[in-house]
Amino acid sequence: MAEPHRTEAFPATPVGSAARAEAALVIHSVRDGGRSLTDALPALVTLDDERDRALVQELCYGVLRTLPRQEILARSLLHKPLKREDRDLEALILVGLYQLTDTRVPPHAAVAATVEATRVMGKAWAASLVNALLRRFQRERTQLLARADAAPEARWLFPRWLLGRLQTAWPGHWREIVAASNARAPMCLRVNRTRITPAQYAQHLRAAGLRAHPTANTSSGLTLDRPVSTTALPGFSAGLISVQDAGAQLAADLLDARPGDRVLDACAAPGGKSAHVLERAGGNLDLTALDVDPVRLERVRDNLHRLGLSARVVQGDAAALDGRWAQQRYDRILLDAPCSATGVIRRHPDVKWLRRESDIPVLSALQARMLDAVWALLDPGGILLYATCSLLPEENEEQIRIFLERRGDAHIRQLEGHWGLARSFGLQTLPREGGPDGFYYAAVAKQGP
């Protein structure tokens, strides 16, 4: 479901209180359980009404996007920290504060529904506490916000370590990156050209009362004027389109797999890039979609089935050549490597708070192992497309520079296009309003005999 843009129509009723309670549990699962928002939302949200589910999603995304500001406000309002077993209640307080600071929900409705949510959570004893805190915030709003925003992490809504990394890597762009990463992402569609053209699908959208424009630098992309649920998209279940960011849609054209090629998508889940590579070649590829996670591989199978595409879907570790998939040789390899995901924060705001600076060298080492492993499977004359959704040089151009130094049979291939910023090796897109997420791409060719 796409992130909603408006919240004033959401209900402040007992049902609305249940939505706020469920949002608090999701946020608690992310903050204190280390669970990703992508996993926690579908697992913990049990409400049947689509508007209530949309409210939960808006609250979870919003609180995590603005987390340091809400946490500083909560600490200022609480006389003493809550007990460890009441961290879910603190998450509910964050939900209440977010409604008052960043949404158009009428304040009286936001307070009443959040207070009622304490009873839904089985913590009726806290109703008076939550009521007092939120009403005090309303009275002292200006002073409390000024105090909170004095802290850099609250002003920029980024952890200090990551803010520092971005300032070093992108001295002329970091403010734009931060602003775009804290904003809502556009909703981009990828039209399945094996079924329909973008122009034809745009007509379907207009008939459904939806407006879209062609997505820049893509051959199959349409960007909606406003995000909607996939259930509102004509032909989604029939496989006419997929939801995929403009930056991610660049991969298939850059890989340039031709009909009949043997292709390996080495980290394929959830399958968007595999499907696009197949669509671009009319489905006429011998494609292996590999991923280490069996649960996420089910999403690959589901997406391919919905789109009417076929591939060999295999569980395996791209860093370890083990299995029949590793006994083949490939004309094209796509390595969309595990990374910090710092380029897609606007879609995954939990990344800001779950990722640690100590993760970066660990991820860089894994990327290097994967590069070395899959390189052995590439036929001479073949192309390996290395991709990340990171903004950090050590995962991107530095990774490729070091790889080229240790591989005498590898040479960089210049990427065509005016859509990215040229790096020492490869191209980088930066997140920007109305534009793509942050992606890095480098194409490496294997020297022939």
Long-range contacts (C-beta under 8 A, 24 or more apart in sequence): 1-53, 1-54, 1-57, 1-229, 1-230, 2-187, 2-227, 2-228, 2-229, 2-230, 2-243, 3-57, 3-58, 3-61, 3-184, 3-185, 3-227, 4-54, 4-57, 4-58, 4-227, 5-184, 5-226, 5-227, 6-104, 7-55, 7-58, 7-99, 7-103, 7-104, 7-105, 8-103, 8-104, 8-105, 8-106, 9-51, 10-51, 10-54, 10-55, 10-58, 10-105, 11-51, 11-52, 11-55, 11-113, 12-105, 12-106, 12-109, 12-110, 12-112, 12-113, 13-113, 14-116, 14-120, 15-47, 15-49, 15-52, 16-52, 16-55, 16-109, 16-113, 17-113, 17-114, 17-116, 17-117, 17-119, 17-120, 18-47, 18-52, 18-117, 18-120, 19-47, 19-52, 19-53, 19-55, 19-56, 19-59, 20-55, 20-59, 20-92, 20-95, 20-96, 20-113, 20-114, 20-117, 20-120, 21-92, 21-117, 21-120, 21-121, 22-46, 22-47, 22-56, 23-55, 23-56, 23-59, 23-60, 23-63, 23-95, 24-88, 24-89, 24-91, 24-92, 24-94, 24-95, 24-117, 24-121, 25-88, 25-91, 25-121, 26-56, 26-60, 27-59, 27-60, 27-63, 27-64, 27-91, 27-94, 27-95, 28-87, 28-88, 28-90, 28-91, 30-60, 30-64, 30-350, 30-353, 30-354, 31-67, 31-87, 31-91, 31-353, 32-87, 34-354, 36-348, 36-350, 36-354, 37-61, 37-64, 37-348, 37-349, 37-350, 38-348, 50-229, 50-231, 54-229, 58-103, 59-95, 59-98, 59-99, 61-349, 62-98, 62-102, 62-103, 63-91, 63-94, 63-95, 63-98, 64-349, 64-350, 64-352, 64-353, 65-157, 65-182, 65-349, 66-98, 66-101, 66-102, 66-157, 66-182, 67-94, 67-157, 67-349, 67-352, 67-353, 68-151, 68-153, 68-154, 68-157, 68-159, 69-101, 69-145, 69-148, 69-149, 69-154, 69-157, 70-94, 70-97, 70-98, 70-101, 72-147, 72-148, 72-151, 72-154, 73-97, 73-101, 73-137, 73-144, 73-145, 73-148, 74-133, 76-144, 76-147, 76-148, 77-133, 77-136, 77-137, 77-144, 78-133, 86-123, 86-126, 88-121, 89-118, 89-121, 89-123, 89-126, 89-130, 92-117, 92-118, 92-121, 92-130, 93-130, 93-133, 93-134, 96-130, 96-133, 96-134, 97-134, 97-137, 100-134, 100-137, 100-138, 100-141, 101-145, 107-138, 110-134, 111-135, 111-138, 156-182, 157-182, 157-352, 158-182, 158-352, 159-352, 159-353, 161-356, 161-357, 162-342, 162-352, 162-355, 162-357, 165-357, 165-392, 166-342, 166-391, 169-391, 169-392, 169-393, 170-391, 170-430, 173-430, 176-430, 176-432, 177-391, 177-430, 177-431, 177-438, 179-433, 180-346, 180-430, 180-431, 180-432, 180-433, 180-435, 181-345, 181-346, 181-431, 182-345, 182-346, 183-346, 183-433, 184-227, 184-346, 185-245, 185-346, 185-347, 185-437, 186-223, 186-224, 186-227, 186-246, 186-434, 186-435, 187-223, 187-224, 187-226, 187-227, 187-228, 187-243, 188-215, 188-221, 188-222, 188-223, 188-224, 188-243, 188-244, 188-245, 188-246, 188-249, 189-215, 189-221, 189-222, 189-223, 189-224, 189-233, 189-241, 189-242, 189-243, 189-244, 190-218, 190-220, 190-221, 190-241, 190-242, 190-243, 190-244, 190-249, 190-272, 190-276, 190-279, 191-220, 191-221, 191-222, 191-240, 191-241, 192-220, 192-239, 192-240, 192-241, 192-242, 192-275, 192-279, 192-307, 192-308, 193-219, 193-220, 193-279, 193-280, 194-279, 194-282, 194-283, 194-307, 194-308, 194-309, 195-238, 195-239, 195-240, 195-308, 196-235, 196-240, 198-222, 201-234, 201-235, 201-240, 201-241, 204-234, 204-235, 204-240, 205-233, 205-234, 207-234, 208-232, 208-233, 208-234, 215-246, 215-249, 216-246, 216-419, 216-435, 217-246, 217-250, 217-417, 217-418, 217-419, 217-436, 218-246, 218-249, 218-250, 218-253, 219-253, 219-280, 220-249, 220-276, 220-279, 220-280, 221-246, 221-249, 223-434, 237-306, 238-306, 239-306, 239-307, 239-308, 242-272, 242-275, 242-276, 242-303, 242-307, 244-272, 244-276, 245-344, 245-347, 245-436, 245-437, 246-435, 246-436, 246-437, 247-343, 247-389, 247-429, 247-436, 247-437, 247-438, 247-439, 248-272, 248-273, 248-389, 248-437, 248-439, 249-276, 250-417, 250-419, 250-429, 250-436, 250-439, 250-441, 251-276, 251-277, 251-334, 251-336, 251-385, 251-387, 251-441, 252-276, 252-277, 252-279, 252-280, 253-280, 254-385, 254-415, 254-441, 254-443, 255-332, 255-334, 255-383, 255-385, 256-332, 256-383, 257-281, 257-285, 257-287, 257-331, 257-332, 258-331, 259-284, 259-285, 260-284, 260-285, 260-286, 261-285, 261-286, 261-331, 261-332, 262-286, 262-287, 262-288, 262-328, 262-329, 262-330, 262-331, 262-332, 262-379, 263-287, 263-288, 263-330, 263-331, 263-332, 263-333, 263-334, 264-288, 264-290, 264-325, 264-328, 264-330, 264-332, 264-333, 264-334, 264-374, 264-377, 265-289, 265-290, 265-334, 265-336, 266-290, 266-318, 266-333, 266-334, 266-335, 266-336, 266-370, 266-374, 267-291, 267-292, 267-318, 267-335, 267-336, 267-337, 267-338, 267-370, 268-297, 268-300, 268-313, 268-336, 269-293, 269-296, 269-297, 269-299, 269-300, 270-296, 270-299, 270-300, 270-303, 271-299, 271-300, 271-301, 271-302, 271-303, 271-304, 272-303, 273-334, 273-336, 273-387, 274-300, 274-304, 274-311, 274-334, 275-303, 275-304, 275-307, 275-309, 277-334, 278-304, 278-307, 278-309, 278-310, 278-311, 279-307, 279-309, 283-308, 283-309, 283-310, 285-311, 286-312, 287-311, 287-312, 288-312, 288-314, 288-325, 288-328, 288-330, 289-313, 289-314, 290-314, 290-315, 290-316, 290-318, 290-325, 291-315, 291-316, 292-316, 292-317, 292-318, 318-370, 318-373, 318-374, 319-366, 319-369, 319-370, 319-373, 320-373, 321-373, 321-376, 321-377, 326-377, 328-377, 329-377, 329-378, 329-379, 330-377, 330-378, 330-379, 330-382, 331-379, 331-382, 331-383, 332-382, 332-383, 332-384, 332-385, 333-374, 333-377, 333-378, 333-382, 333-383, 333-384, 333-385, 334-384, 334-385, 334-387, 335-370, 335-371, 335-374, 335-384, 335-385, 335-386, 335-387, 336-387, 336-388, 337-366, 337-367, 337-370, 337-371, 337-386, 337-387, 337-388, 337-395, 338-363, 338-366, 338-367, 339-363, 339-367, 339-388, 339-389, 339-390, 339-395, 340-390, 340-391, 340-392, 340-395, 341-389, 341-390, 342-389, 342-390, 342-391, 342-392, 342-438, 343-388, 343-389, 343-390, 343-391, 343-429, 343-430, 343-431, 343-437, 343-438, 343-439, 343-440, 344-389, 344-431, 344-437, 344-438, 345-431, 346-431, 346-437, 347-437, 360-392, 360-394, 360-395, 361-394, 363-395, 364-394, 364-395, 364-399, 367-395, 367-399, 368-399, 368-402, 368-403, 371-399, 371-403, 372-403, 375-407, 375-410, 375-446, 378-446, 379-446, 380-409, 380-446, 380-447, 380-448, 380-449, 381-445, 381-446, 381-448, 382-445, 382-446, 383-413, 383-443, 383-444, 383-445, 383-446, 384-443, 384-444, 384-445, 384-446, 385-441, 385-442, 385-443, 385-444, 386-426, 386-440, 386-441, 386-442, 386-443, 386-444, 387-439, 387-440, 387-441, 388-439, 388-440, 389-437, 389-438, 389-439, 389-440, 390-438, 390-440, 391-428, 391-430, 391-438, 391-440, 393-423, 395-440, 396-423, 396-426, 396-428, 396-440, 396-442, 397-423, 397-424, 397-425, 397-426, 397-428, 397-440, 397-442, 400-425, 400-426, 400-442, 400-444, 401-425, 403-444, 404-444, 408-447, 409-446, 409-447, 410-444, 410-445, 410-446, 410-447, 411-444, 411-445, 411-447, 412-442, 412-443, 412-444, 412-445, 413-443, 413-444, 413-445, 415-441, 415-442, 415-443
